[in-house]
Amino acid sequence: MSDGRMSEGLAGLLSALQPRVEVPVAAPDLDVLRAEAFDAGFAAGAAEADRALEPLRDQLAAAAAAYAAACRIEADTLRPVLAALVRRVAEAVLMTELKAGAAVLLPLVEAAIAAVRPGDAATLNAHPDTLAALAPHLPDLATAADPALPPGSVSVTGADFSIAVDIGQRLDDVLAALT
């Protein structure tokens, strides 16, 4: 019995005579497998989408920053633009008033005449259009049309003096006081 095959034969016989124990294998839950596969696929797809969108997110952030910078109001840049606009509007209003009548210039002319020393002969010089508006209001004053003067400017001159008033200069003074 020293033959090794015999012991294998006995072992095989003994093994064959033993009752077989079958371990039950549970059937896989298809819903769980399906959910796990879906979650894994979704996570992989989301990761791939994040990688693909990263450059676009950077571009969007840069565009948003550029837009915010473009919309920022710079007061120092805007101030001269608005001052120029106010000046143009004021000039347009004043010139419309000058064309409509002498009410705007009369206080300036009266102030210039008041500065003349009593007894000095004075002549009011003004642009022809301005003079046409003022003449009916100044019957006792010598006048001279001077096309070189801009509308809205007058000067009162005498032998040894000249007093100039300019509505544009007054406007400059008012705007300077506002800024």
SEDRENKOL-327734 format. One record per atom (N, C-alpha, C): x, y, z. Coordinates in steps of 0.001 Angstrom, whole numbers, plus 500000, padded with zeros to 6 digits. Layout:
<lummars>
XYZ;...
</lummars>
This chain:
<lummars>
500797498827500000;500000500000500000;500840501236500000;501904501018499696;502804502131499638;502627502887498341;501736502476497579;501490503160496317;500726504458496615;501231505592496098;500626506903496355;499306507049495654;499119506278494608;497870506409493895;496731505844494702;497003504929495529;495954504305496290;495399505285497292;496277506034497948;495768506977498920;494958508059498218;495334508389497005;494528509358496260;493194508750495927;493231507531495626;491998506857495280;491073506770496459;491624506505497644;490807506428498842;490287507817499200;491137508789499064;490718510150499390;489626510587498449;489762510224497189;488744510587496224;487455509874496516;487561508588496951;486372507826497286;485706508408498516;486509508729499491;485974509308500724;485321510657500423;485932511427499610;485397512731499253;484087512583498497;484004511583497654;482795511360496886;481664510887497764;481977510203498849;480946509705499735;480438510779500693;481171511799500885;480758512878501787;479579513622501177;478658514061502028;477546514860501473;478067516222501003;477565516603499914;477960517903499352;477153519011499999;477893520021500435;477224521183501018;477316522297499979;476203522719499573;476203523809498608;475911525104499341;476792526065499106;476625527389499714;475685528168498813;474603528625499395;473669529363498540;474267530717498136;474200531025496891;474660532311496356;473414533144496108;473392534272496744;472219535132496610;472192535708495196;471028535790494651;470865536395493326;471134537902493443;471866538485492504;472161539920492597;470887540760492477;470858541841493243;469719542780493186;469966543715492009;469218543555490967;469438544327489739;469213545824489945;468289546192490791;468038547623491041;469254548269491702;469872547543492650;471065548075493319;472201548181492321;472406547133491517;473476547171490501;473261548319489517;472006548487489093;471672549558488144;471959550927488764;471575551141490019;471792552417490707;473289552682490891;474044551656491265;475483551828491435;476151552177490106;475748551517489044;476315551791487721;475956553213487267;474709553614487518;474288554969487148;475112556011487903;475248555820489225;476014556772490042;477463556857489585;478059555714489293;479451555701488831;479577556402487481;478642556143486575;478671556792485250;478424558284485349;477496558670486212;477192560094486394;478405560829486946;479064560241487957;480242560869488550;481356561003487517;481548559973486696;482588560035485660;482250561115484632;480984561202484242;480562562223483269;480694563632483839;480329563811485100;480448565136485733;481912565553485833;482775564620486166;484208564936486253;484743565337484886;484344564624483842;484789564949482478;484251566316482059;482995566606482383;482403567908482040;483121569028482780;483454568829484055;484194569847484818;485538570143484169;486235569078483736;487539569275483078;487359570038481765;486313569716481015;486087570368479724;485643571822479899;484911572132480972;484380573484481172;485351574421481888;486396573912482467;487321574744483246;487865575939482445;488323575754481199;488798576923480439;487681577941480183;486470577449479961;485349578358479714;484986579140480973;485094578495482126;484837579208483385;485845580329483572;487110580050483255;488142581082483370;487858582249482426;487435581937481202;487107582997480245;485906583808480705;484915583130481262;483729583823481766;484092584737482935;484931584272483832;485355585106484965;486117586328484473;486980586156483473;487733587289482925;486787588275482241;485801587769481514;484832588647480841;483999589410481859;483593588750482937;482811589424483976;483638590520484648;484915590262484878;485781591286485482;485958592469484535;486119592191483244;486264593270482257;484979594090482168;483836593438482214;482551594141482172;482394595036483394;482727594505484564;482616595301485794;483534596515485730;484725596338485195;485663597462485072;485134598500484084;484533598040482995;483999598963481997;482802599746482520;482060599157483433;480871599817483978;481180600706485176;482390600639485684;482751601431486852;482790602916486450;482184603745487247;482150605178486977;483366605817487632;484191606438486811;485371607145487294;484995608624487396;484808609101488596;484355610486488802;485338611485488210;486637611247488347;487626612186487826;487592612257486304;487244611152485661;487142611140484202;485831611772483761;484793611533484507;483467612009484135;483269613497484418;483932614029485434;483732615417485850;483947616423484706;485068616376483962;485233617359482886;484218617196481757;483816615970481503;482824615739480451;481496616376480848;481090616155482088;479832616748482555;479915618267482647;481075618789483062;481242620241483131;481123620854481740;481711620203480742;481602620700479363;480157620650478882;479451619598479252;478047619490478874;477216620593479533;477438620825480814;476714621886481527;477008623232480869;478262623459480523;478626624722479883;477881624885478555;477864623828477731;477181623939476436;475688624189476600;475082623530477574;473650623737477819;473409625168478294;474243625641479234;474087627007479745;474294628031478629;475301627809477787;475532628736476667;474336628755475725;473784627584475445;472623627523474553;471432628267475156;471228628090476455;470122628788477118;470361630293477093;471577630712477433;471880632151477445;471747632765476061;472245632061475056;472151632622473698;470692632695473247;469886631756473650;468458631816473334;467820633010474032;468214633229475291;467711634388476029;468162635689475362;469428635724474925;469925636943474273;469137637245473005;468823636220472261;468060636423471022;466631636857471325;466102636403472457;464721636728472806;464590638142473368;465640638703473927;465535640037474501;466759640391475310;466704641556475919;467854642104476611;467891641776478090;466918641053478590;466814640843480033;468055640207480643;468743639354479897;469930638699480431;471110639659480506;471260640504479487;472426641399479426;472244642712480166;471037643156480343;470832644460480977;471522644594482338;471458643603483230;472157643761484505;473679643914484329;474243643224483343;475684643362483093;476024644756482562;475199645237481642;475430646566481073;475254647643482146;474219647507482955;473989648490484013;475141648501485011;475709647320485304;476861647264486211;478067647948485590;478266647771484288;479396648429483613;479198649933483584;477986650382483317;477705651830483273;477863652443484666;477468651692485693;477590652204487059;479052652391487447;479952651682486801;481385651811487105;482008653033486446;481280653676485520;481806654875484841;481715656058485807;482809656837485845;482806658018486716;481786659029486196;481097659681487107;480127660702486668;480837661772485816;480198662127484761;480729663162483884;481557662615482740;482012661366482802;482794660786481702;481846660391480580;482246660686479374;481455660269478214;481745658789477974;480695658044477782;480877656603477610;480138656137476376;480705655100475756;480079654487474591;479935652993474866;478757652485474599;478516651058474750;478841650388473428;479787649446473451;480172648675472260;479633647256472433;479015646733471379;478463645375471455;478342644806470052;478214643510469999;477954642818468728;476655643403468172;476532643537466854;475313644136466287;474007643482466757;473998642162466873;472768641495467340;472475641837468799;473524641887469610;473361642218471024;472917643670471157;473524644542470369;473183645964470411;471725646188470002;471270645426469021;469870645558468588;468918645196469723;469291644231470547;468430643841471659;468489644854472797;469673645500472991;469856646414474118;469432647854473831;469569648295472604;469372649712472258;468056650302472763;466940649595472656;465695650204473135;465688650459474645;466555649789475386;466581649922476835;467605650953477308;468409651471476395;469474652413476759;469408653671475886;468356654464475984;468186655599475066;469201656724475284;469763656896476487;470647658021476766;472122657681476633;472454656556476037;473847656119475972;474282656001474520;475482656494474243;476031656341472898;476369654867472681;476079654373471509;476328652961471213;477132652842469936;477854651708469839;478612651420468619;478570649912468394;478228649518467175;478204648099466825;479633647638466562;480011646507467148;481356645957466974;481231644464466680;481266644104465384;481094642696465022;482222641800465550;483327642386465983;484431641584466524;484094641037467916;483174641693468616;482768641199469937;481811640024469763;481959638992470582;481016637873470481;479659638282471045;478599637662470574;477291637950471160;477345637665472667;476771638573473438;476776638407474879;477904639150475561;478744639819474774;479839640612475349;479587642074475025;479842642919476003;479730644360475792;480923645027476452;481237646204475960;482256647009476638;481763648443476675;482097649087477760;481788650508477902;483147651196477898;483330652086476926;484632652745476788;484479654254476886;485558654847477310;485618656304477392;487012656747476979;487313658024477234;488605658576476821;489770657851477499;489635657503478761;490756656893479466;490359655624480228;489317654964479758;488908653727480445;488204652787479468;488158651522479865;487416650499479126;486951649463480153;485658649249480168;485079648274481083;484402647219480215;484896646000480310;484346644919479483;483576643961480371;482427643569479891;481660642524480558;481308641487479497;481408640261479898;481186639169478950;480364638102479640;479237637796479043;478383636787479656;479087635430479663;479951635175478682;480729633937478666;481689633878479842;482312635034480154;483221635078481306;482444634883482603;481274635468482685;480435635265483876;480054633793484011;479765633168482889;479446631756482898;480662630951483384;481852631299482893;483081630634483358;483244630780484862;482981631976485371;483107632221486803;482127631369487608;480893631274487112;479888630463487797;480289628985487778;480736628491486626;481139627089486520;482365626801487385;483291627761487449;484475627565488297;484069627466489771;483074628250490146;482606628202491538;481915626871491843;481328626244490830;480633624977491038;481588623787491121;482758623896490527;483674622736490496;484724622805491568;
</lummars>
